[in-house]
Amino acid sequence: MTEPITMDIPHKQGRDAVRAKLDRGVGKIAGVVPGGVVADHRWDGDTLHFTIEGMGQRVASSVEVFEDRVHAVVDLPPFLALFADKIRAKLAKDAPKLLE
């Protein structure tokens, strides 16, 4: 089992505004996996759970929204773990743009 990618993304927009942006932009999150699409998503309180499908793999992910940051967890299957550094870099570059 590989270690999940975890990342905190700061924001200054408040919990409700960020939840709304994530709701509208959840499909864009799939871009962290080449050819990825969001297969399903659901909210559980302030946590968005979603599954990305890409490269024949399923990636379980979650984003917990706080007042001042978002905590993302991307649980890569073994095959995609080979690309963890690239996925982490893309997430670090693109995730803050989703919150703008």
N, C-alpha and C positions, 0 to 999 in steps of 0.2 A: 504494500500500500504506500502510495506517495504522499508527501506532505501537501496539503492544499496551499494555494496561493492566497495570502491574506494581505489586505491593504486598507489603510485608513485614508479617506479623501476628505479634506477639510472643506467646509462651506460656510457662508454667512447669511443664508437665506431662510433659515428656520425649517423645522421638520415638515410642516404641511406643504410648503412650496417645493421642497425637494421630493417629497412623495409624489406630487403631481407631475413633476418633470420625469421622474423614473417611470411612472405609469405610462406617460406618452412616449418615452424613449426606450422602453425595454427591448424593443426589436433591434436597436442600434448596439446594444450590449453584446449581441451575438458576434459582432465583428472581431472580438478577441480571438476567436477560433476561425481559421480560414474556411470559408464557405459555410460558416455557422448560421443557424437560425434558432430563434427561441421557440421550442416545441410546446412549452406550457409555462404559465406563471400564475402565482397567487400570492396574496398578502396574508400574513398572519401577524396581526398587530402592526408594528412598524418594521417588519421584516418581509422583504420581497423574496420569495423562493422561486427559482426558475431553472429550467433545463435547456441547455444549448446542445443542439445536434449539429455535428460537423465532422467531416473526414471519417464518417462511419462510426463516430464515437458519441456518447452522451456525457455531458458535463453538468453535474449538479452544482448549482450556485445559489448564493444568497447575498442579499444586501440589507443590512440593518441601518435604519435611519435614526440619527441622533440630532439634537438641536444644532450642533456645530461641526458634525462630521458624518461620513457614511463609512461603515465597516463592510468591506466586500470579502467574500470567501468563494474561491473558485476551486472546486475539488476535481482535479484532473485524473482521468483514468491513466493507467500505465503507459499506453502508447503516446498520448499527448503530453505526458510528463517529460518526454524527451525534448519538447519544445517549451518547457516551463519558463525559461529565461526570456524568450521572445514574446510569449503570451503576457508575462508580467510587465515587460517594457511597453507593450501595446496598451495594456490596461492602465498603466501609470500615465501614458500620454493622452489616451482618449477619454478615460473615465471623468476627469474634471470637466471636460467639454460638455458632457451630458448634463452636468449640474448648472451650467451657465444659463 
